[in-house]
C-alpha cells in the first residue's frame, strides 16, 4: 500500500474531526492500487439539507482522477465517491499496461 497525502476541505458546514477522519480513511484504502505516492484533495460541502456533496481529485504519476457524488448524507456520499474512484482506477489500469507494452517494442 502506498502513501496517500489527503487534504480535506469543508464548505458551508462546520468541520468535524469524525468526517475528516472517515474521508481520510476511505481515501487511504485507494492507495493499494498504486505503487507511487498519491495526493488527494477532498471537498465536503453542504448546499442544502437534501444536497450534500463530496468531491475528490486524486493525482498520481501521469493520472488525474476526479469524482463527485451528491446524497442526503455526507458519509454515504464519501462511500459512493470511493466506489466511483475505484471503478475509474480499474478501468485505467489495463490502459496503462497496454501503453507500457507498446513503449517497450
N, C-alpha and C positions, 0 to 999 in steps of 0.2 A: 504494500500500500504506500502510495506516495504522499508527500506533504502537500496540504492544501491550505493556502492562505485565504481566509474568509473575512470579508468585512460586511457588516450588516448595517443598513440604514433604515430608519423608521420615518415615515411621512404621515402626518396628520394623526398620529397616535402616540401615546406615551411609550417610551422604550421600556420593555420589561426584560429582565435577565432570563426568564424562562423561555420566552420566544426566541431571544438571541441564541441561547444555548441549543434549543431544538433545531433551529435553522443551521447552525454550525455543525451539529452532529450529523444531520442528514446530508449536508454537502460533503463532509469528510468521507462519507461512505462511497461517494462517487469517485474518490481518488484511487480506488482499487483498479480502475480501468486504465490508468496512466502510469508510465514509468518515470515521468519527469514531474517536477513541482507544478502546481496549478495556482492560479489566482481566481478567486470568485468574489463577485460583488452581489450581495442580496439586498433587495429593496422590499420592505414590507410596508404597505400603505393601506389606509382605510379611507375609502371615498364616501361611503355611507354604510348604514347597518347591513345592507344587502350586498354591497360590493367591497370585498376585502381582497386586495391584490398582493400577490407575491411574484417578484421578478428576479431572475438571476442572469448574470453574464459571466461566463467562465472562459478564461483564456489559458490555453496550453500552447505548447510549441507548434505554431502554424495552424492552430484550430481555435475558433471562437464559437462558443455555443451560447445560445440565448433562449430563455423560456419565460413564459408569463402565464399565470393562472389566476382566475377570479372565482371566489366562492363566498359563502357567508361566514366562513371560519378560516382564520389565518393558518391554523395547524393543518387543516385539510388542504389548503392551497399549497402549503410547503410540500406535503406528501405528493400531491399531483404534479407539482413542479419537478420534483426529483425523478418521478417516473418518466416525465417527458424528456428530461435531460438524459437519462439512461437510455431511452429509446433513440435519441439522436446519436449517442455515442455508439450504440450497437450498429446503427446504420452507417456511421462514419468509419468504423474500424476496417471493414473489407476494402473500402476505397483507398485507405492509406496503405494497406498491404499491397494492393494492386499497383499503386504508384511506386512503391519501393522495388517491386519486381521489375517493372519497366525500366527503372533507373539503372539497375544492375546490368542490364544487357548491353 
